[in-house]
Structures are given as C-alpha cells and as structure tokens.
Amino acid sequence: MENNKMISALCYVSLLFAPFLLPIIVYFVIKDKRVKYHAKRALLSHSIPTVLSLLLVFFGFIGVFSMDYDNMNGFIVKMFVLMGIYFAITIGVIIWNLVQAYRVFRVGF
C-alpha cells in the first residue's frame, strides 16, 4: 500500500523530470485501479502546458508570417500577453501537481 502511494505521488512530481513518460509507464504496468487513476490525472495535467505551448507557437508562426511590418507592434504585445498567461497557467499546474503529490503521499488515496 505504501508503495502504491509513492508511485502515485511520483506520477504527479514527474512533471519536473519526465512529464509524459512516467505516468504512461505507470498506467500500463501497475494493475491497481487507484494508481491508474492518479496516473491518468497526472498525464492530463502534464498535457495542459504542452498543448498551450503548441498553440502559442502555432499562433506565433501564423502571426509572424501573415503580418506586415507596420502592424507588428500590436502583434508583439499580444504575444507577450499570451506568453504571460501561458507561464501563469504552467506555474499553476506545477503547484497543483505538487499539492496533489503531497495529498496522495501524506493523506492517502
């Protein structure tokens, strides 16, 4: 039981060192339903910053190649605002993952 708690908590903390790899491996290797539940939640929370960064890059490329030089200042301001929102969401996801790891490890499933 203690090992299952540790593995579940490690799935959340793996955002810092192996974001997708560890939750996927744990999901397919471990048979316990609670551990699989936490691995799925961790994988979903790890995908949020990745999807947002891909959208940010996509909109950045579209904007850079479709803007003319005169309108570039407004686009740059919008991109900095979007990057700030992205970093705030990413920090929030990191904090959420660390809190979930603490709750799983200390409080229980």
C-alpha positions in Angstrom: 0.0 0.0 0.0 2.8 2.4 0.8 4.5 1.7 -2.5 1.3 2.5 -4.3 1.1 5.8 -2.6 4.7 6.6 -3.5 4.2 5.6 -7.2 1.0 7.7 -7.4 2.8 10.7 -5.9 5.7 10.2 -8.2 3.4 10.4 -11.2 2.5 14.0 -10.2 6.0 15.0 -9.3 7.3 13.6 -12.6 6.2 16.9 -14.3 9.6 18.2 -13.2 11.7 15.5 -14.7 9.7 13.1 -17.0 6.4 14.7 -17.8 4.7 12.1 -20.1 7.0 9.1 -19.7 6.4 8.1 -16.1 2.6 8.4 -16.0 2.3 6.4 -19.2 4.6 3.6 -18.0 2.8 3.5 -14.6 -0.6 3.4 -16.2 0.3 0.4 -18.3 2.5 -1.5 -15.8 0.7 -1.1 -12.5 -2.6 -3.0 -12.0 -4.0 -1.1 -9.1 -7.0 1.0 -10.1 -6.2 3.9 -7.7 -2.7 4.1 -9.1 -4.0 4.1 -12.6 -6.5 6.8 -11.7 -3.7 9.1 -10.4 -1.5 8.2 -13.4 -4.3 9.4 -15.7 -4.8 12.6 -13.7 -1.1 13.3 -13.8 -0.9 12.7 -17.5 -3.8 15.0 -18.1 -2.3 17.8 -16.0 1.1 17.3 -17.7 -0.5 17.7 -21.1 -2.0 21.2 -20.3 1.3 23.1 -20.6 2.3 21.2 -23.7 -0.9 21.8 -25.6 -0.8 25.5 -24.6 2.8 25.9 -25.8 2.0 24.2 -29.1 -0.9 26.6 -29.6 1.3 29.6 -28.7 3.9 28.5 -31.2 1.3 27.9 -33.9 -0.3 31.3 -33.4 3.1 32.9 -33.3 4.1 31.4 -36.6 0.9 32.4 -38.2 1.2 35.9 -36.9 4.8 36.4 -37.9 4.3 35.2 -41.4 1.0 37.0 -42.0 1.7 40.4 -40.6 3.2 43.3 -42.4 5.9 45.4 -40.7 3.5 48.3 -39.7 1.2 46.1 -37.6 4.0 44.1 -35.9 4.0 46.1 -32.7 0.4 45.2 -31.7 1.2 41.6 -32.5 4.2 41.5 -30.3 2.3 43.0 -27.4 -0.4 40.3 -27.8 2.2 37.6 -27.9 3.8 38.8 -24.7 0.4 38.9 -23.0 -0.3 35.3 -24.2 3.2 34.2 -23.0 2.5 35.7 -19.6 -0.8 33.8 -19.4 0.9 30.6 -20.5 3.6 31.0 -17.8 1.0 31.7 -15.1 -1.0 28.6 -16.1 2.1 26.5 -16.2 3.2 27.6 -12.7 -0.4 26.9 -11.5 -0.2 23.4 -13.0 3.2 22.8 -11.3 1.8 23.9 -8.0 -1.3 21.8 -8.4 0.8 18.7 -9.2 3.0 19.2 -6.1 -0.1 19.7 -3.9 -1.7 16.5 -5.3 1.6 14.6 -4.8 1.6 15.8 -1.2 -2.0 14.9 -0.6 -1.6 11.4 -2.1 1.6 10.7 -0.1 0.6 12.1 3.2 -3.2 12.0 3.3 -3.8 8.9 1.2 -5.7 7.9 -1.9 
